[in-house]
Amino acid sequence: QVQLVESGGGLVQAGGSLRLSCAASGRTFSTYAMGWFRQAPGKEREFVATINWSGTSTYYRDSVKGRFTISRDNAKNTVYLQMNSLEPEDTAVYYCNRQAISQTTTTPGPYWGQGTQVTVSS
């Protein structure tokens, strides 16, 4: 069984930064790509960023390119999302996801964390 636990969310002013962390249980963390998704009130959950199994390849949705950075530490079973230059439109619950393949993909896998709230005030 895979468990994912996010942390690092909070309230920040526009232009500020936050760093999200996602700690994973299990021995297969380094085998799979990991992703971050988000869901704003009244909207569907959407892809934000993905990183391949080794951390050598990443991919982002257009609206966060140049502002967000996804990274991972396989020794710690942890994936991160550094968010800079935050905008009110980034306000959402952010979810960590263990994806179903080893390479980057925008498709979510079967395992989700509980989510962490990010609120950006204008």
N, C-alpha and C positions, 0 to 999 in steps of 0.2 A: 504494500500500500504506500502511495506517495502522499506526503503532506507538504503543503506550501504555506509559509507564514510570512506575510508582508509586514513591513514597518516603515516609518519615516514620513508618513503623510502629515498634513497639518494645514494651517492657515498662513498665507504669505501674501504680501503686496505684489502687484504687477511689477515685473522686472526682477523679482527675487528668484531665489533658487531653493530647491529641495532635492534630497537624495533618498530614493526609495531603495529598500533592500527586500530580498525574498530568500528566506532560508528553506532549503528542501531537505526532506528526509529520504532515506533509501540509498542504495548503492549504485543506482543507474543514472544519477544526475549528469555525469560527464558524458553520457552516451547520446543525449538528446539536446536539440535546440530548445532554447527558452524564450518566452515572449512576454511582453507587457501589453495589456489591453486596458481600455477605459470605458466607463459608461456614465454619461451625463444624465441628469434628470430628464425623463421623457424621451430619451433617445436610446437607440440600440447600442449594444456593446461594440466597440470598434478597435481595430488593430492599432498599436502604437509603434512597437519596435520588436525586433527579433535578433537573436544571436545564435550562431551555430555551436556545435558541441565543443569546439576547441577555442572559441572566442576570436577566431581569425576573420570572421565574416559577419557583418551586421546589415540590417535594412530597416528603414524608417518610413512612416507615413509622411507625406510631403509637408504637412503643416508643422511638424516638429523637427525637420531636418535642420541641422546647424544649431539647434537649441538643446536637444536631448541627446544623451549618450548612454547606450546600453553596454554593460560589461559583465564579466562573470569571473568567479574564482572557484575553480573546480575542487581545489583542496579544501575549501570551506563550504562547498555545496551551496553557494550563494550567487544570486544574480542581482545586479544593481541597475537603477535608472537614475542618472544624474540629469536633473531638469533645471536649465538656466533660462533667463529671460522669460519667465512665466507670464502668461497672458490670462485674462479672465476666462477666455474660451477653453483653457486647459482644465478648468474646474470639472472634477468627475471623481468617481470611485475608480481607483487603479487596481487592476488584478494581474497577478503573476500567473503564468501558464506554462506547464511543461508540454512541449509540443511533441508530435507523434513521430517525427523524423529527426535526423541528425543535422540536416542543413537548414538554412534560414527559410522561413515560410510565413505567410500571413494567416495561415489556417491554424486555429487553436487545436490543442490536443485535449485529452480527456481530464486532465488534472488542473484544478483551479485553487488559488488561495482564497481567503475570505474577503480580501479587498481592503484598501486603505484610502481614506478620503483625502483628496487634495482640493483646497479651496483657494482661489486666487482673487483677491479683492482689487478693485480698480481705484 
